[in-house]
Amino acid sequence: MTTTAPTRNGFDMQVVQQAAEDLAAQPSAARVTFRGVTSWERHVATEGRTVEMQQGGERVARSFSFHGDHPPALLGEDTGPTAGEVLLAALGACVAGTYAAHAAVRGITVDALDVEVAGSLDLRGYFQLDPDVRAGFDPVDVTLRVAADASPEQLSQIAQVVEHASPVFDSLSRGVQIRTALQKV
């Protein structure tokens, strides 16, 4: 890993370097688990809360919340973003942060970065009107707009790295095993 500045793109490069070295030396510390709870309120409105993250046996309390809903055309009252919008925003956030980090590690200063994410879905899947129509997004388009002190080739190389390094991009593009349990309360 090469660094040329103590801080780049908001990252303390010595901290980044040390974190990478520590994780390489102790792979068991690389496993991070996030926990959250979402409670149904009414119709399609929900309240999501982060609870904790766990890394290397240490638990760190997290306490953020977000309200979700749908517009009236999708059976809601328009009091918050849809779950799909939150998912797309999470993808954009993860891509942006991952891109900035990998640019910094390569000595590239990012002056501006916007990640536009658009997803299309067919509501027949949600309503289970056609068994051959999936409920999820297909496709999702991600567009990165980058202003940086680098060539287009360097910026493209970082974008390719992001497709493998972004946890949310990886989860959505390669799929993830989801295990469901039901508990009657």
N, C-alpha and C positions, 0 to 999 in steps of 0.2 A: 504494500500500500504506500503510495507516494503522497506526501503533503508538502505544500510550499507556503502556507499561511497559517497562523495560529487559529484564525476563525475564517470560515468560508461558508457562504450561504446560510449563516446563522449557526453553523456547527463549530464547536470547539474541536479542532482537528486532532489535538492530542487525546481528547476523550474518545473520539471515534476510533483512533488508532489503538488505544489501550483496550477498548471494548472488543474490537476484532481480535486482538491478541489473546485476551482473556477467554473469549468463546472458543477460539481455536485450541487453546490449552485445556479447556474444561468443557467439552461438548454438552455435558449434562446440564450445565447452566443456561444453555441456549433454549431450552424448552420453556415457553411462556403460556400460561392459561389465563384467559379472560373470562369473567363471569358477569352475567347481567340477568335482570328479571324484567319482563314486560307484562303489565297488567291490563286486561281489557276493561274499558270504561263503559262504553255504550256503542251501539251500531258498529262502526269500524274504527272508533277512536280508542287509542291505547296510550299508556304512559310507560316508556322504557327507562330503566335505570341501570347504570353500571354499578357493580357491587365490589369487585376486587380483581386484581391480577395476581398471579403467583409465578414466581421465577426462582429456581434454585432452592425450593423449599420455603422461601419467604413470601408472605402474603402482604400485599399493599392494598389498603382500602381505596376504592374509587367511588366517587359520589356525584355523578353527572346524570341528568335526566333529560328526556326529550319526549314531546307529545307528538303523536301521530294521528292522522285522520285522512279523509279523502274528500274531494270536492263533491257537491251534490249529485253531479252526473254519475258518480261512482259510489253512491249510497251513503255519503258522509255529510258533514256540516262545514267542511273546509277550515278547520281550526288548526291544522298542522299539515306537514308534508305526508305523503303516502309512504308506506314501507318501501315501495319501489324507488321513490325519489331518495329516500335515506340510503338505500343500497347503492344507488348510482353515485350519490354524494360521497359515500364511504369509499367507493372505488376511485373516484377522482382525487379525494384527499390522500389515499394511500399511494396512488401513482405520483402525485405531486411531491409528497415528502420523500418517497423513494428516489425519484428523479433528482431532486435537489441534493440528497445525500450522496448519490453515486457521482454526480457532477463534481461535488466538493472533493471527494476522494481522488478524482482525476485532475484536480487543480483548476476546475472550470467554475468561474463565477457566474451565477444565474442572476440576471437583472430583473427578469419578469418571467413568470410561468403561469399559464392558464391551462387547465385540463377540462375540456368540454366532454361530457359523457351523455349519450343519448341511447335509450333503450326502447324497443317496441315489443309489445305483447298483444296477444289476442284474448279478449275477455271471454271468449267461448271456453277457454281452458279453465278460467276461474269459476265459471258457472257450471262446468262439467257438461257442456252441451254437445261436445264432440270428443270421444275418447282419443282421437288421433291428434288433437290440438293440445299442445303443452301450455301450462299456465304461466310459465316463466318468460323472461325476456329472451328474444331471439330475433334479431341480433342485438348486440350492444356495440356502439361505436365510440371510440375514445380518440380525441384529437388533442394533441399537445401543441401549444403555441409557446415557443421559447425564445427569449432574448438573452444571449449569453456571449461571452468572449471565446467562442469556439467555432470550428468549421461545421457545416451541415453534416459532414460525415461523422464527426465526433458526437454531435447531438443525436444523430440516428443510432449510433452504437449504444449510447446511454439508454435510449428508448427501448432498444432490444434487451438490454440487461434488466430494465424495469419489468418487462414481461415475465421474467423468471424470479426477480427479487421482491416484487411487491406481494405481500401476503394476501391481500384482498384480490388482486388481479389473478394470482395463482389459484386461489380458492374458487373464483367464479369461472375462470377459463378451463381449468382442469377438473372441476367438480370436487366435491368433498363429501365424505361419508357423513351422513346425519343419522344419529341414533335417537329414536323417540321413545319416551316413556310416558305413561299416563298414570296419574295418581288421583283417586277420588278423595276430595276433602270434605 
